Amino acid sequence: MNATGGTTFTDPVTSRTVRRLTAGGLNVSPYFNSYAWTADGDWFFFLRLDGHELYVMGCEVATGHLHKVSGPFPGPQAEGSMTWPTLNAIPGTRAATFVAEKAVWRLEIDRGKAEKVAELPTRDFDIGDSDVSSDGRWHMMGCVWMNDAVRAELVTAGWPPDAVFRKRQIGTQLLRVNLDSGATEELWEEPAVVDHISVNPTDADLVLYCHEGAIPYRYGRMFLRRVGDESSLPVRDQRSGRVWVTHECWFSDGRRIAYHGLYRLDPPESPLVHYVGIYDTARQLPHEYTFPDASLSAWHSIPSPHGDRLVMDQRGGQDGLFLLTPDQATGICHVEQLTSICSDGAAIPRDQWREQDPIWSPDGKWVLFRAALKGEIDVYAVEAG
């Protein structure tokens, strides 16, 4: 990534180079799969709200130049709060795919107009999460059955509270769309909200997903399933599901899974302990790492493209980003602060979150993230190489 252009400054705490790539407070989609790098690292896409309309934006990283790549589409007020945080890069290209108007779309940064790939099933649903296979062929997603009665109980733009899950039957249809032909495959149904979805980077038919603290489990649970199989394999954490486990994703080698969790020590009123886990799929063995600083609260923990480090943000977007290097011998993560730029406590619009949702650049030298400051949310990149 070219370090010229945009607004560049030195982080006052870590002394790393930081680029502020947007300015003026953008009402952006509040999720980690709502912005994505092109394969060459020269651009990133993101979703932006302008009133009740949704646009796909492109940002040239070297210059900070912004332009509307596609839109407008109906925003969350028209389609539901969980429909719009779904944009994924198509690996190996300068293209992205996203969901709007109950359809899957594809766009390229150089063409400027989105092309409709496929209409989605017409049943009443919202899009929980999505991913694209590494060969660029499949757009995988979960369609959550969320009727008007459930939507009326939503208190934020995020997921309903657990009481809503227990009170009402909520399920998810897993499906995938062929981005070349537009063919849609309805794969299987889950008796819960499927939160995060991650397609194995070396096997497009192997899917990692999570039940979001819902029926029939009290806590978030991870599963693996191969397309065509009759059942799923639970991914076991060290405490057999007695913890909140979520935000799981694959390492680029396709053999390991990163996730985070939290649990309580005895007695039950003890403070929550946060940790980052790495699951070895070949050995079906989890390794879980606590932090030397108990005040750290893992949220997203994303492996680097080279698999040697993870980048972690904090719950509530506080305290900035941290680089993690797990030490299997001690069970502790070596922690280095990457940037002190973080969200403050100022009020933000209802459809926004403070979490920073970091993602690595394709070469692993930069990390893209958001920060909500003085009520305005913008996108930054920090040098991590």
N, C-alpha and C positions, 0 to 999 in steps of 0.2 A: 504494500500500500504506500503510495506516495505521501510523504509527511508534509507536503506544501499545500497551501490553500486552506480554507475554512478558518476557524478560530482555534489557534493552538496555544496551549499554556502548559506550565509545569505544575504537577500536583504538589501542593504545599507540604504534604506529609511524606509521600513516597518518592518524590522527585522524578516520577515517570512522566512521559509526554502524554497529554490528554488533548483530544480534539473534540470540540463542541460542533457537531455536524448539523444541527438544526438550531433555530433561534426563534424567540417570540412565543414560545409555549404552544406546542402542537397537541391537539386532542387526539392521541394515538391509541391504537388498540392495545389493551392492557394484558398482553400475554406473550410468552417467549416464542410462540410459533406465529406471531403476527408481524415479524420482520425477518429478513433473510438476506444473506450475501449472495451475489452472483458467484459463479465458480471461479472467475478470475480475480475476485476480491476488489474490483474497481467500483462496483455499485452495491447498494443494498435497497431492497424494497421494504416498504412498511405501509400499514393501513392508517388512514387519517379520517377523522370525522370533521365535517364542515356543516354545522347545523344538524339536520337530520339526514345528511347525505354522506356516503362513504366513498373515499377515493383510494386507489392504489397509487402510492407515491414512489418515485425513484430518487435516490440521492447519490450523486457522484462523489465518492469519498475524497478524491484528491482536491476538489474545489469546494465541496459543500453545496454545489448547485442542486436545487430541488426542482422537480417538475411532476405534474400529475400524469402518470402513465396511463391510467384508465379510470373510468367512472363518469358520472356518479352512479352509485348503487344505493338502494335503501339501507339506512343505518339500523342500529339495534332497536330504536324506537318502533320501527316498522316490522322487523323480522325477529325480534327476540334478542336478549342480551348475550346469549351464548352462540349466536350464529356468526358473528363477525370476527372473532379472534382466530381466523384460520387462513394463514398464508404460508406457503412453503416454497423454498427454492427447488428447482428441478436440477438435480446434480449434473455437473458437467456442462452446464449451459448458462446463458444470461437470461433465463426465463424463470417464471414462478407460476404457481397454481394456487387458486383460492376459491372459496365458496361464497356465493352471493345469489340472491333471488332463487334459492333452492336449486342451484345448479353449480357445477364445477366449471371453472374458467381457467384459461391458460393465457399468459401474456409474455412477451419478450421486451426487454428494455429498449431495443432498437426499433420496434414496430409501433409501440404506443397505443395499440388497440387490443383489448382482450377478445379472445375467441372462446365461445361457449363450447365446452367439450361434451357435457352430458347433463341432462335433467336428472335430478335426484328423485327418489320415491316421494309421492305426494302426501304420505301420512304426516300427521302433526308431529314435528320433531325439531330439535335444535342440534347443532353440530358441537360435540363435546371437544374433540381434538382431532388432529390429522397429522399425517406424515407422508413422505414420498420415498419410494424405494430408490436405492442408490443407482439403479440402472435407468432411472427417470421414467419408468413405464407405468407405475401404479401410484395413484393417490388413494391412500388408506385413511378411513375416517370412522368415527362412531356417531351414529344418529340417535340422539337421546329423546325418548318419548316424554315430552314435557307439555302437559295439557294446560288449559287456561287456569284451572284451579291451582296447579302447582306454581305457575308463573306469578299468580297473584300473591303468593307467599314469599317471593324473592325479595330480599332486603338489600341486596347489592347486585352489581353486574356479574358477580362470580357465582359460585355454586350455592344451592340452597343449604340451609343449616341441617344438621343431622335429623332434627325433629321432623322435618318435611320428608326426608327419606323414609323414616319409620312409619309415618302416617299414611303415605300414598305409595302405590305401586309404581316404580319408575324402572325402566329398562333401557337397553341400548341395542340397536342393530349395527353390527360391524359390517362394513361394505368397503369395496374398493372400485375405483374407476380407472380403466385403461386410458391413459392420456394420449395414446396414439389412435385408437379406434373409437373411444367413447363408450365402449361396452362397460356395463355396471354389473358387478358380482355381489349379491347379498350373501354374506359368508355365514355368520352365526349370530345368535342373540345372547345377551347377558342380562341376568336379573338384577341389574344395578346400573348406576351411572358409570360408564367407562370414561375415566378422566384422561390420562395420558396414554398416547399410542406412539410406539417407536418400532419401525420396520428394521429388521436386522440388516446391517450394511453390506453383508456378504451373501445373504439369502433372502430374496424378496418375498418368500412364502412364510417366513418365520416372524411372528408378531409378538411384541412385548406390550402389555397394557396393564392398567391399574383400575381396580374398583375404588371409587372415591368414598371412603368412610360410610358405606351404604349397605342396604339389604344385599346379601344376608350376613355381612360382616360389620362389626362395630368399627373396625379400623380399615384404612386403605390397605389393599392387598395387591401384590403383583402376580401376573400370570404370563406364561408363554403358551403360544398355540401356533401350530402349523396349519396353513390353509389346507382344507380337506380332511383334517383330523376330526374325530368325534368329540374330543374333550381337551381341556386345557391343563397345563401343568403348573401348580402353584410354585412360585419362587419363594423359597423359605429364607427368612431372615434368621438371625441367631436366636431370637426370642419367640419364634414360632407364631408370629402374627400378633403378639401382645403389645405391639407398638404401632405408632402411626408411621407408615412407610409410603412414600410418594415421590413424585418428580423423578421417576426412573427413566434412564436412557441408555443406549448402547455406547460402548467404546467403538472406535473405528475398526478394531480388529474383529468385531462380531462375536467375540468369545466372552466378553465381560460386560456387566451391567453396573452402572452407577446409580445410586439412589440416596435419599436421606431419610432419616427417621428420628423419632424422639420417644423416650420412655421415662418412667418414674422409678427411682430407686426406692427401696423400702425405708421408712414406712410410706404408705400411699400418698401422704401429703407432702412428700419430698419434692424439691424442684425438678422440673423436666430436664433431662439430659439429651442434648442433641448429638448426632453422629452422622458420618457419611459412610455408606456401605459400598463395597465392590463385590459383585457376585460372579464367581467363576462358573460358567454354564457347563463346561466339560466335566468338572469335578462336582458340580452341584453344591458348591461350597461358598458361603458368604464370609467376607472379612469386613468387620465394622470398626471404624476408627473414631474415637472421641477427640476432643480438642483440648490442648493445654490451657486454653482460656475458656472457662465455663460460661462466660457471657456471650460467646458466639452462638448464633442460632441459625443453623443451616436452612437454606430454602432451596434454591436451585443449585445443583452441583454438577457442572457440565465438563466432561473430559475434553482435553485438548485433542486436536487432530492426530498428534503423535502419541497420545495415550499416556504421557508421563506425568501430567499434572491435571488438576481440575480447577475450575474457577467457581467461586461460591458467592452468592449474594445473601443478604440477611432478611429475615422476616420483617415486613414493614419498610423495606428499602433503607434501613438505617445502617450507619457505620461503613458504607462503601463495599468494595469487592475484595475478595481474598483469594490468593493462590494456595492450593493444597497439594502437598506431596505426601501420600500415605506411606507410613513405615510399617510393613507387615510384622517385623520382629517385635515392635513395641506396642502395636495396635493404636498408635497415636498419629495424627496428621501433623506434619510440619506446616505451619501457617505463616504466610507472608502477605501483608496488606498490599493489594495491587493499586487501589486508588481510594482516596478519602471522599471523593465526590459521591454524594448520596442524597436521598430524599429528605426533606425537612417535614415538619408537622403542619404546614399550612394546608388549609382546606383545598381539595381538588374536586373536579366534577364527579358526579355519581358514577359515570361509566369509566373511571380511571382508577388505576392502582398505583401504589408507591413502590412495589417490588421492582427491582432493577433488571431482572431477567437477562443475564449476560449470555452472549453467544460468541464463539470463537470465529475469527476470520479463517478462510480456507487454508492459509499458510501457518496459522497458529501464532502469528506475531502480534495480533491486535485482538482486543475484546470489545464488542459492541454492547452498550447498555443504555438504560434510561435513568433519568433522575427527575423527581418532582421537586422543584424549588420555587418558593413563593407562589404556589398554586399553578405553576406552569411546568409542563412536562416536555423535556427535550431528549434528543439522542446524542450520545457521546461515544467515543472510542478511546481506549487507553492502550498504550504500548505494553505488550506482555512478553515479547521475545527476549 
